[in-house]
Amino acid sequence: MFIMRACRLAMIVAIMAALQAPSASAQSLDYEFFKTRVEPIFLKKKPGHTRCYVCHAESNNALRLEKLSPGAKFWTEEQSRRNFETVSRLVVPGNFAASRLLFMPLAPEAGGNAFHNGGRQFASKNDPDWKTLEQWANGPNPAGGKGK
């Protein structure tokens, strides 16, 4: 009985530490690329779709973006850092199926998820914005540099 309780306590401590520490993904992902190339995608109006930000600033799901201040057109540095940490948890570099940022908004016929409440934000993997998300999510390029 004591051993089971000790194991449970150790598991709870490990989970709490993992939730508080930056994700391994965040440590390997490029913040500047995220801020300059990925965040604008969340604000972009695509024909026939609501901007990602509209739903994800109000949601309680895995991708919860910071709310913009009244009249602001972009996030503050602090808000962008929090967005980076949140979004980084939704990618596993090099693993499309485990990278919810790539899988969820992609149309099912292109290999994405049919159950994304925001619809088919990206009709195919050839969409330039989807390619930007993929480039960032996969981390440093094989040559050792960060994506530009």
C-alpha positions, 0 to 999 in steps of 0.5 A, a space after each residue: 500500500 505504501 509503495 503504491 502511494 509513493 509511486 502515485 506521489 512521484 507520478 504527480 510530482 513528475 507531472 507537475 514539474 513537466 507542466 511548469 517547465 518549458 516543453 522540450 519542443 519549446 527549447 528546440 523551436 525558434 521563438 523569433 521565427 514563431 513571432 514573425 512568421 507563425 503568430 501572424 497566421 493566427 491573425 490572418 483572415 482566410 476567405 471562408 474562415 474565421 481567423 484562428 485567433 477569434 476562436 482560440 482566444 476564447 477557448 479552453 482547448 489546447 491552443 489558447 492564444 492570449 487576448 489582444 488588448 483593445 485596439 491592438 493589432 498584435 501581441 505584446 512581447 510578453 503575450 507572444 512569449 506565452 503564445 510561444 510556450 502554449 503553441 510549442 506544446 502542440 508540436 513534436 518536431 518531425 512527428 506530424 501525427 503528434 503535432 496537433 498544430 499541423 494535424 488539427 486544422 488540415 483538411 481530412 483529405 490532405 491527412 488532417 483531422 475531420 473534427 477541428 471545430 474551426 473547419 479546414 483552415 488548410 486545404 492541403 499541405 501545399 498551402 503556404 501558411 501550412 508550410 510555414 507552420 510545418 517549417 517552424 514545427 520541425 525545428 532546426 533544418 538539417 543543415 543545423 540552422 534555424 528556419 528562416 
